Amino acid sequence: MAILSDKDLKKLIQDKNAIYCEEKELDLDLQLGPSSFDLRLGYEFGVLNTRKLELIDAQDMSSYEDYITKETHRPDEGVVIHPGEFILGSTLEHINVPDELVARVEGRSSYGRLGIIVHATAGFVDPGFEGDITLEIQNLGNAPVKIYPEDRVCQLVFETMTSKAEKPYGDKEDTKYMGQTGATGSKLNKEKR
């Protein structure tokens, strides 16, 4: 497997619409790096009201769905993430991964140095996936940190596979997140067991 260079990323974006944004135009000069593309934070957030929640049961997600609320924040107001807090966010950009590539979401070191991680575990994007990337944002630091929609909070890296996927993400029967928009909560309840 090989990581795509800036030249290849630019071609992928222009020819295959692999990264696009309807709300705010892409800025290739600012967002395109030597081997990655910076993604901006979207406006929607999912916040779990843990004060009212006894627990999250992975086999009965009804309580989870009752206590996660959607919030929208403007770029000028931002959102504060307190130490230990976990919220869902999403990318402003939409992703369209070709069947012969995979993508990985990586944090940006400038945010990591503040204690902010943007994906707890779900940094892998399957071939054939299309939609917004839901970010699992957590503050590992000791101080509250305010982050702002439209800021570049993470980066996307594309890699080649040994061959084109036989069954891309959208062609599988059990896809739960295809076409997702905004901060999408867990759909563990829709998973085959």
NORPE-V159414 format. One record per backbone hydrogen bond with DSSP energy under -1.0 kcal/mol. NH is the residue of the N-H (numbers start at 1). CO is the residue of the C=O. E is the energy in kcal/mol with one decimal. If there is no record, write none. Layout:
# NORPE-V159414
<<NH | CO | E> <NH | CO | E>>
This chain:
# NORPE-V159414
<<4 | 158 | -2.5> <6 | 34 | -1.8> <9 | 5 | -2.9> <10 | 6 | -2.5> <11 | 7 | -1.7> <12 | 8 | -2.5> <13 | 9 | -2.5> <14 | 10 | -2.3> <15 | 11 | -3.3> <16 | 12 | -1.7> <18 | 12 | -1.2> <20 | 94 | -2.2> <31 | 27 | -3.5> <32 | 28 | -1.8> <33 | 36 | -3.1> <37 | 156 | -2.0> <38 | 31 | -3.1> <39 | 154 | -2.9> <41 | 151 | -2.5> <42 | 90 | -3.8> <45 | 71 | -2.9> <46 | 88 | -2.1> <47 | 69 | -2.8> <49 | 67 | -2.6> <50 | 48 | -1.7> <60 | 57 | -1.6> <65 | 61 | -2.2> <66 | 62 | -1.5> <67 | 63 | -1.3> <69 | 47 | -2.8> <71 | 45 | -2.7> <73 | 43 | -2.6> <78 | 74 | -2.1> <79 | 147 | -2.6> <81 | 145 | -2.9> <84 | 139 | -3.0> <85 | 82 | -2.5> <87 | 137 | -2.7> <88 | 46 | -2.8> <89 | 135 | -2.5> <91 | 133 | -1.6> <92 | 40 | -3.1> <94 | 20 | -3.5> <95 | 131 | -2.9> <96 | 18 | -2.7> <97 | 129 | -2.6> <101 | 98 | -1.8> <102 | 159 | -2.3> <103 | 125 | -2.2> <104 | 157 | -2.5> <105 | 123 | -3.2> <106 | 155 | -3.0> <108 | 153 | -1.0> <111 | 108 | -1.1> <112 | 108 | -2.1> <113 | 109 | -2.3> <114 | 111 | -1.5> <115 | 112 | -1.4> <116 | 111 | -2.2> <117 | 138 | -2.5> <123 | 121 | -1.5> <125 | 103 | -3.3> <128 | 97 | -1.9> <129 | 126 | -1.7> <131 | 95 | -2.2> <132 | 180 | -2.9> <135 | 89 | -2.2> <136 | 118 | -1.3> <137 | 87 | -2.2> <138 | 117 | -2.2> <139 | 85 | -1.8> <140 | 115 | -3.8> <145 | 81 | -2.2> <147 | 79 | -2.6> <150 | 41 | -3.3> <151 | 148 | -1.8> <153 | 39 | -1.5> <154 | 39 | -1.5> <155 | 106 | -2.9> <156 | 37 | -2.7> <157 | 104 | -2.4> <159 | 102 | -2.8> <160 | 2 | -2.3> <161 | 100 | -1.6> <165 | 99 | -2.5> <169 | 127 | -3.3> <171 | 168 | -1.8> <172 | 169 | -1.1> <179 | 130 | -3.2> <180 | 177 | -2.0> <184 | 182 | -1.1> <190 | 187 | -2.2> <191 | 188 | -1.5>>
